Amino acid sequence: MPSRPPVSMGMYNPDDHRDKSKLSLIKKDEVKEEMSKTMAETELRIQGTDEVLKLPVMTCSTVWDVKTMIADRLGIEPGQMTFITKQGPFWRENKDPEEVRRKISVKGIKSFQRQRMQYPHPIGVIGAGHIGLRQAMIFMKYNEYNFVIFDRKDKVGGISWWDQANTTSKLQTETGVYHLGWDETLPIPKHFCYPWPSRNELLKMFQESAEEYGILPYCRLGTDVKEMKIEGQKADTTYELTIQNLHDPNAQEERLMTSGVMLYPGNLSMPRRENYKGEEDFGGCIAYGMFDEFGYKEATGQNIAIIGHGAFAVENVRTCCEYDCNQIYLVCRRKNISCPRFVSWLANQSASALSATLFLKAMKPMYDLVGFDVFTYYAVQSNAARTSTSITQKARFGIGDVYFCAISWGKLEVIEDPLGIKRLAHHALYCGNGRKLDVSCILKLLGFVGNPENDRVMKVKELVGFWVNDDPKRYLVAEPVSVMATNFGGTSFSPGAIAWSEMGMWFMHHPKDWWDKVVTTGMMPRHKADESDPDSIRPAYVVDARHGTTTMVFIGAVIPFIMDRGGVETRIKFERMWAMHPIDWFVDQCKQDWDHYTTKFRKEGRTGPEYPYTKAEAHHYLDCYREENRAAHEKVAPELFKYYESLAKGEVKPLEESQN
């Protein structure tokens, strides 16, 4: 029979697809009584098995409605199934237009579980950082054990923490949204008693988690993937990897056949380089502040210039304070938004995303200390009343309070000069506006660029979403750069890592969905390498926030599994934040950290303000968010709203709730 519109149970409205003149029980000129839309439950059983599926349906739902819904989830045609019911001593086939019965036997399928592709070779995962380890955990959660992980490093953890961070680096966001056991099936971790652990503590967490969750046997560490050879077409495509053991310089290259490849190259790994006139005359240390090339002890008691205003530049302000630099200058062409810790907490504990307007207004106590109006920043677009706001910023937010503390106590001066750096002289930096800074150390923190080698290995011509050249079995994800949003649901990595891992797994297991549901729409964002500037090539895999958000929203719309997981992961996020970082305790931790640095500054003879967020003020901004969340969720997701409110009001302890 002719195909009917797609159906999502609970959302299907028969009035949209039926002739109302035929809805009356007795044929009359006018419709007197419509078919019932009362909710009921239908039990479906695979004929000849004990497998049962119970579905909520409307009384007026038809056989075709239910067939379509099941077919969509199983990736089959609705006509492949036959519904039969028992009437007296006989079995009768139910016709598609008939109302669905309450107990049905289903012929034509073997299971209500989606059958996934079986591959002759393992799936190759390149990268044993946060997402690579999370991918392994997702595979094992769904009983996929045919995979192998490669990484150049001898230990897990990824280049962001091993190479870019230094020994004093700390997590900028909260551990409640940054830990490897971020899953509803795993307990809330208890080994972090501090919201912002150090680099070494995080690397220890990755190693212990990899051991605890049984990931290490699947890892080939100290191994470089050098080449990839592709053979076959569509689902039968294979990928021959050329790998090199980095432990043994005399080791021969190996060939390993895989049925799919997932590359997680980590954060953008190469510093953006820029040379200034007079560097040879400077006479002090000039470094990029990564790969341990700069000894921060050299800057103790010295004046230092940090060039840049991205997240890594802001983090280095804290490092310079730890090493007791004398005066810090942060020189930039324009200021990026820096996010106070409390505002990061406010976003990460959210059930529905908080508005950009509230996100910025909650920063006001901190920005007032330093005399900046964040609404006037280049990245902010807002109406005159500041009630409607969007943020578009090339760099990610630097998150931390030390930046504001150091400015307000006179330790740090931010110099915004659109002309940039004019030249260097002996222990001197000249800004484009002519100002001279007497400094003996310079840190260049101009951001990061992608590595074209990743495009080469994966043979990328075009990135479609996060998939290479429209191939569902070649997956390449690095965290999208920039900020482009009118709402903020978080500032951290683990929520993205689990979503990316699940999307990659889905199409690896069900490549037919890619060709049937994704490619045919032509709606996926596409990105090619930008080689217009030979000194700053942007590889295809380096995409912006709009590309990343559009991809995730679209995949969630066409793949029910991903949509369902989105709801689960929202609950994980706010539940763990409230379990690990309740609001009053978190404000205390922020104040203690602030006081740690003001104690250091007082010893230098400096004076300045106390921590600006009181508990009452923090609760005020939380109440503002709760009103936004009420408007977003109270009617469309009442159970989620009720549970969030019980946490925010302290009526339920999230750890106890998660164990029930």
N, C-alpha and C positions, 0 to 999 in steps of 0.2 A: 504494500500500500504506500501512498505518498509519504515522504518524510514529514514529521511534525517538528515544531520548534524545540530546541534543546530545553531540558527541564532540570532545575535544581530543586530538589524536594524542600518544601517549606517556603519557597519563593514563587512557585508556579501558580499563576492565576488563570483558571479556565476561561474567564470572561475575555481575556486577551485573544483567545484563539477559537472561540465557538460562536455560533449564531445564536443570539439571545432568544430569538423567536422559537428555538427548538429546546429551550431549557425548561419549559413548563411540563409538569407531570401529566396534565390533561390539555390537549391542544385547544387553545382559545385565542382570541384576538390579541390579548395582552398577557404578558408573563405574570402569573400570580405567585408562583413558588419556584425558587431556583433550587438546583441540585445542591446538596449539602456540602459545605466546606469545613465541617467539623473535623478536627484532627483525630486520627485513629492510628493503630499500629498493624502492620502487615508482617506476617512471618513467612519467609521464603526458605525452602529447603532444597538443596541440590538432590535431584532424584537418585536414589541408590546410595546416598551417603547420610551421615549425621550432621553435616555442616549446615548451620542455620544462620540466616541474616534477618534481623528485625529492623524494620524501617518505619519512621513516622510518615504518614500519608494523610491526605484529605479524603473524606468519604467519597468525594466525586472524582478522585484521581483514577486515571484509566490504566489499563494494562500497558499501553504504549508509554505513558508517563514513567512508570517504574522501569520498564525495559530500557528506556533512553538513559535514565539516571545510572543504572547498573552498567550499561554498555559504555558510557562515558568514563566511568572509573576503571573499567577493565580493558579499555582500548579495543573494543570489538564492535561489530555492527548489531544494532538492536534485534534485527531479524534472525540473528543466530540463535536466539533463545525462544523456547516455547514454554508457556505457563499452562499448567494443568491443575484442576481441582477435582476432588472426589464428590460426586453427587449420588448418594445412595450407594448401590453396588458398582457404579460405573465411574470411570475417569473421563473428564471432559476438557478439551482444549479451550482456553479462554481467548477470545478474539481481542484484537488490539483496542477497539473503541469501547470495550466493556469496562465497567468499574472494576477496579482490582479487588479481589477477594481477600479475606483476612488470613487464610492459610493456603499457600501455593507450593506446588512442586515445580522445580525448574529443570528443564531439559536443555541440552546444547552447550553447557559449560561444565567444567570439572570443579571449579572452586569460585568463591566470591573474592578470593585474593588475587590481585593482579599477577599474572605470570610474567616474570622478567626474563630478559635475554640470558642465555647461558653461553659463556665464552670459552674457547679452548685455551686462551692464554690469560695471564694475570693482568689486572689493571695497574698501570704504572702511575705512581704519585711522586712528583718531584717537589721536594721541600718538606723538611721536618720541623717547620715552625708551628705557630699557633694553628693555622688553618690545616696544614698537612696532618698534624696530630689529631685535630678535630675530625678530619675526613676519615682517618682510620677508625676512630670511635664510632662514627656514623655507620660506616660499613659493617663493623662488628655488631652494632645494635640491631641491624637489619639482616644479620646472618650472611653477610658477604665477607668471605675470608680469602678470596682469590685476588690479592693485591700485594704490591711491594712498594716501599717508600725509599726514595733516594735522597741523599743530602751530602753536600760537600763537607760539611762540618763533621767532627768526630762525635759530637753530642747533639741532642735535640735542643730546640729552642728558637732557632732562626737567626738570620743575620741582624735583624733590628736590635735584638738584645745582645748578641755576641759582638757585633762589629760597630754599630752606630752608637750604642749607649756606652757610658763609662762607668767606673765603679761606684760613683755617687749618684748615678741616674736612678730616678724613681718612676713608678707608674704615675701618670698624670690623672687618669680617671680612677674610679673606685674598684676594688677587688670584687665587689658584688656583681659587676658586669665584665670582669676580666679574670676568668679562671677556667681551667680546662674541663672541669667537671660540670660545665654549665648545661645541664640537661635535667628534664623532669624525673628521669629514672635514677638520678644520682643524688646522694645526700648533699646538703649545703655544707661547704667546707668550713672547718673550724680552726685551721692552722694559721690563718691570717688574723692577727689581733689589731692590725694597723691598716688603715684604708689604702695606703700608698706604699707598697713594698718596694725594696730596692731591686736593681738589676739582678744581683746575685740570688736574692730570695725568689725572684720570678723564674730564673733559670733552674733553681732547685725544684720549684713547683712543677715545671715542665718535665724534668727528669723523673721525679718521683711519680708523677701521674702516668708517664709513659710506661714505667715499670708496673704500677698498680693495675692499669687497664690492659696490660698484655700487648702493648704496641711494639715494643722493641724487637721481638722475633720477626716482625715484618719489615724491619728497617735495614737498609744497607747504607750505613753511614760512611763518611770518607769516600764517597763515590760521586763522580761527575758524569752527568749525562751529556755527551758531546754531540751526538747526531741523532736524527730520526729519519727512517725510511718508511714511506707509506705505500701499502699495497692493498688492492681490493676496492670495493665500492660499498657505500652505505653501511648497513649493519655488519657486513662481512669484512669491513676494512680492518687490517692489522697494521701494527706500528713496530718496526724493528728499531730498538734503541742500541746505540753504541755507547758503552759505559767504560769508565776508566777508574781503577782503584787508585786513590790518591795516597794511600798509606805506603805503597810500594812503587817507587819511581821506575822500577824495571818491569812492572806488571804489564801484561799484554792487554790490549783492548778486548772487551767481550761484546757479544751480540745477545740481546734478549728480546724475544718476541712478546709483544703485549697486545691486548685487545682494545685498549683505550689509554689515553694519557691525560693526566691532570697536573698542571703546573701552578704552584703557589710560590712565586718568587719573593714574597715578603714585601716589606715597605720599599719604596723607591730607594735603591741602594747606592746610587752614585751622587756625590755632592755636585751641585751646580757651581762651576768654577768661573772665577773672574779675577783678572790681574789688574793691578793698579800701577800707575806711573810712580816710580821712585821706590818700589819694593826693595830693590837692591841696596838702597841707602838707609832703610828703616833701622837696622841694627838691633831689632828685637825679634821675638817669635811671632811668626805669621802662620796660622794653621786653620784647618777646616773643622776642628773640634770633634773628629770621629776617628775610628780605627786606632784609638789611643795614640794618635800622632802628636797630641799636645799634652805636656805635663803641667797640670793645673797648679802644682806647687810652685812653678816658675812665676805664677801671677800673684802669689801671696804678697800682700803689701804694695802691689803695683797697680797703676791705672791700666784698665783694659777696655778695648773697644770691641763690641760685638756688632757685626754688620749683618743686618737682616732683622725680620720681625715675625718669623713664622713660629710654629710650635717648638722646633728644636732650639731656636734662638732664645725663646722664653725659658725653656728648660735649662739652658746654659747660664741664665741669670742666677738661678738657684745654685748651680754648681760653683759659680764664681763666688757667691756669698759663703758657701761651705768652706772654700779655700781662702777666705778672708782677703779677697782683693780689696784694694783701697777704694778707688772710684770706678764705677762701671758706666760706660756710655753705650747705649744701644742706638745705632745709626741706621736709619731706614729711609726709603723714598716715600713711603706712606705707612701708616699704622694699620695693622690687622687687628681684629677683635681678639682680645684675650679673655678667657672665661674664668671667673672665680670658681673655686671648688664647690661652694654651696650651689651655684647655678648648674654646674655639672651634675651634682647629686639630684637637683630638682628635675632635670631632664631624664636622668636614668631611672628614677623611681616611678616614672609616669606609666599610667595604663593607656591612655590616649596621648598622643603627642601634644606638648604644650606649644602655644602660639609663639612665633618669633617676637611678638610684642611683649609678652610676659617674660620670655627668655631674656630680653634686653633690659626690661624694667627691673627684673630681679638683680641685675648687675649694678644698679644705681648706687647702693651704699658703698661699693668698692670703687667705682669710678669717681664718685664725689670726693674720695680721699685724695685722688691724684689730679683733680681738676679737669678731667676729660669728659666730654659728652659723647657716649658711644653711638647715639642716634645720628651724629654728624659724620661718622666714619664713611669712607668711600663705599664700603661693602653694604651699607644699610640703605634700603629704599623704603620710605615711610610717608604716610600722609601727614598733613600739618598737625592733626590732633594726636598723632602717634598711636593710633588705634589699629592700623593695618600696616603690617611690616613684612618685608622679605629681606633675606640676607644672601648676597652673592659675593663670595670671597675666594680668591685664588688659592690661599693657603688654609690648612686646617687650623682650628682654634688651638692656641697654646692654652693649656689649662693649669692653673696654679695661683696661689695667693702671694708667693714671694715676689713676683713681678710688681704687684701693687704695694706690697710692704716696703720693698727697696726704694721705690719712687717716693712714697710718702715720708720715708725716713731720710731721704737725701742720699742714699747709697747709689741709686741708679738715676741717670738722666736719659730720657728718650729724645733723640734729635731727629726730627722729621724734615728731610731735605730732598725735595723732588729732583735736585741735580745730582744727588748721590755723592760719591767720593771723588774729589778732584785729583789729589795726589798724596803721596807719603813723603816724609823727610825723616831725618834721624829722630826716632822716638816721637814722631809727630804725625798726626793725620789731619789733612785739610779737607773740610767738607766743600761741597759745590758752592755754598753760599759764602765761602771765605773763612768760616770759623776754624780755628786751630784747636785740636785736642792733643794734649800732652799725654801720650800713652806709650807703654813699653811692650804691650802684647796686643795682637789683633786676632780675633776669631772670625773667620768668614763662615756665616751660616745662612746661605742664600737659598736654601731649599735643596731638594733632591730631584734628580732626573731618572728616567727609566733606562734600563740596559737593553740596547738593541739585540743583544745576544739571545734574549728570551724570545723575541720575535723570530730570530733565525732558527733556533732549535725547534720551535713549534711550527715553523713554516707559515707564519701568519701573513696573509695578504690583507685580511680584513677581520676585525673582531666584531662578531654579531652577538650583541649582549655580552656574554663572557665566553662564547664558543668561537672556535677558530674556523673561519671560512665555511660557515654553515654546517660544520661537522659536529654532531652531538657527542662524539666520543673524544674530542679534543677540547679541553676546558682550561681556561687560563684566567686566574683571578688575582689581581693585586688591589688593595683597598683603593677605591676611587679617590682622586685628588679633588681639592676645592670644597667649598660649601655653597650649596644652592638650595634654599629651603624657606618656607613660610611657617613650618612647624618643626619641632625637634623632639624626637622620641628617645634620644640618647646621644652619648658622646664617646662610647667605647666600642670594643672590638668583638667580644664574644657573641653578642646577638647576630652580628653580621657573619661571623665565622660559621656558626651552625647553619644559618640560612644558605650560605654559599655552598657548604658541604652537601646539604640535602638536595639543592638544585642540581649540582653536579652528579650526584648519585642517581637521581631520578632519570635523567636522560641517558646516563650510561646503562641503566637497567631497561629503559623503555625508549629507545631511539625513535621508534615509530611515532611517538607523540611529538617529537621535534618536527618531523616532516608533515604530519597531519594537522597539528594544532598551532605550530609556531611559524614555520617557513611560509605557509600558505597565506598568512595574514599580511605579511610584509610590514609588520608594525614594530619589529625589534630594532633598537638603535644600532647603528653601524659606525665603526671607527677605523680609519686607516692611519698608517704612520705619517707624521708630518716631518718632512725632511727639508723644508724651506729654509731653515737656518742650520747650516752645517755644524755650527758650534753648539747647537742645542736641539738635537734631534729628539722628537717625541715619538716613541714606538707606539705601535697600534694598541698594545695591551694597556697603555696608560690612558685611562678614561676619566672623565670628570664625574662629579656627583650626579648631574642630571642623567647621564648615560646609565650609571649604576642604579639609581632609583627607578628609572623607567623600566629597566630590565626586570627588576625584582617585582614591581607592581604588575607588569604584564604576565610574567610567569605565574604569579600567584592567582591571576584571574583565569588562566586557562588550564592550570593543573590543580585539581581539588586537593591533592595531598599537600602541596605547598601552601595553599590557602589555609587548610586546617592547621598546619604546623605554625603558621603565623600567629594564630590565636593562642596556641599553647605557649609559644615563646614569649608573647607579651606577658603572660601570667608568670613565667619563670623570672622574667626581668624584674618586675616590681616586687615579687615575693622575695627574691634573694636580696634585693636592695634593702627592704625593710627588715629582713632577718639579720643581715650583716651590718647594716648602717642605719639604725633608727635615728630619727632626726635630731633629738637632743644630744645623743651621744656623738653624732657626727659633727655637730656644731662645736662641741667641746674639743674634739680632735682637731678641728680647723684652728680653734683658738690656741690650743697648745702648740701647734706647729708655728703659728704666727709669733707666739711668745718666744719660741726657740730662737727665731731670727732677730727679734727686737732686743733680746738679751745680748746677742752678739753686737748689734748696732750701738747699744748703750755703752758698751765697753770701748767703742771707738769715739765716744763723745757725741753721738747723734741723738736727736729727739724726734718723736713722731707719734702718730695716733695708735690707739688700741684696735683690736680686731673689730670690724664694723658691724658684723651680723650678731645681734643678740638672739636668744632663743625665741623671744616674742616676735622679732622681725622675721625670723626664719619661718615661724608658724603662719605669719601673715601671708607670705608668698606661697606657702603650701596651700593655705585656704583659697587664695586666688586661683591656684591651679585646680583645686578640687571643684570649684565652680565651673571651670572650663571642661573638666572631665565629666561632670554631671550632665552638661549640655550635650556632650559627645556620646556618652555611653548609657545613661540611665534608661533610655527607652530601647535602644537597639541592642544593648548587651547588658541586661539588668543583673544577671548573676555575676558577671565580671565586675560591674560597678559596685555591687553590694560587697563583694569580697575585698576589693581595693579599699573601700571606705572602712571596712572593719579593721584593716591593717593601719590605715592612716589615723584612725581614732584610738588605736591600741586595744581594740576589743578582742582581737585574735592574734596569737603569736604565729608568725608564718612558718616557723620550723615545725610546730606541732600540727598545723593545718596540713603541711606537705606530707606528714607521716601518716595521716589518717586515711 
